[in-house]
Amino acid sequence: MRQQLREKIIRVCNDKIAQKGETVGLSFYAFFANRNDDPELLMEAAEWWIRTHKLDHFEKAVKIRTMIEQQQ
């Protein structure tokens, strides 16, 4: 996963956790605007979320942030 996406995911997770608390859930769509302005990045996130890690549609932001931070 490219660094740009990793940083974006961590930033969004941190923002959501700060706004709604440690139990907030999100989907990989949370990392993108409503309009599909970067399809390559969207597909990279979907690949990581769905195929690589087989995550549910909604996951806890804390879990996702930890996974990204631990990934090399």
C-alpha positions in Angstrom: 0.0 0.0 0.0 1.4 3.4 -1.0 2.4 5.8 1.8 -0.2 8.4 0.6 -3.0 6.0 1.3 -1.6 4.8 4.6 -1.4 8.4 5.9 -4.9 9.2 4.7 -6.3 6.1 6.4 -4.6 7.0 9.7 -5.7 10.6 9.5 -9.3 9.7 8.8 -9.4 7.1 11.6 -7.9 9.6 14.0 -10.5 12.2 13.0 -13.4 9.8 13.4 -12.2 8.5 16.7 -11.8 12.1 18.0 -15.3 13.0 16.8 -17.3 9.9 17.8 -15.1 7.9 20.3 -13.2 4.7 20.3 -16.1 2.5 19.2 -16.8 4.3 15.9 -16.9 2.0 12.9 -16.2 2.9 9.3 -15.9 1.4 5.8 -13.1 1.9 3.3 -15.4 4.4 1.6 -14.7 6.8 4.5 -11.3 7.5 3.0 -12.8 9.0 -0.2 -15.0 11.8 -1.3 -18.5 11.0 -2.6 -17.2 11.4 -6.1 -14.8 8.9 -7.5 -11.9 11.3 -8.2 -9.1 8.8 -7.7 -10.2 5.3 -8.8 -6.8 3.8 -8.5 -6.5 4.7 -4.9 -10.0 3.6 -4.2 -9.3 0.2 -5.7 -6.1 -0.1 -3.7 -8.0 0.5 -0.5 -10.7 -2.0 -1.6 -8.1 -4.6 -2.4 -6.4 -4.2 1.0 -9.8 -4.2 2.9 -11.7 -6.9 1.0 -9.3 -9.3 -0.7 -6.2 -9.1 1.5 -7.7 -8.9 5.0 -11.3 -10.1 4.3 -12.7 -7.4 6.6 -16.4 -6.8 7.1 -18.1 -3.8 5.5 -17.8 -1.8 8.7 -14.9 -2.2 11.1 -13.8 -0.3 14.1 -11.6 2.7 13.2 -9.2 1.7 16.1 -8.7 -1.7 14.5 -8.0 -0.3 11.1 -5.6 2.3 12.4 -3.7 -0.4 14.3 -3.5 -2.6 11.3 -2.1 0.2 9.1 0.4 1.3 11.7 1.7 -2.3 12.2 2.0 -2.9 8.4 5.4 -2.5 6.9 
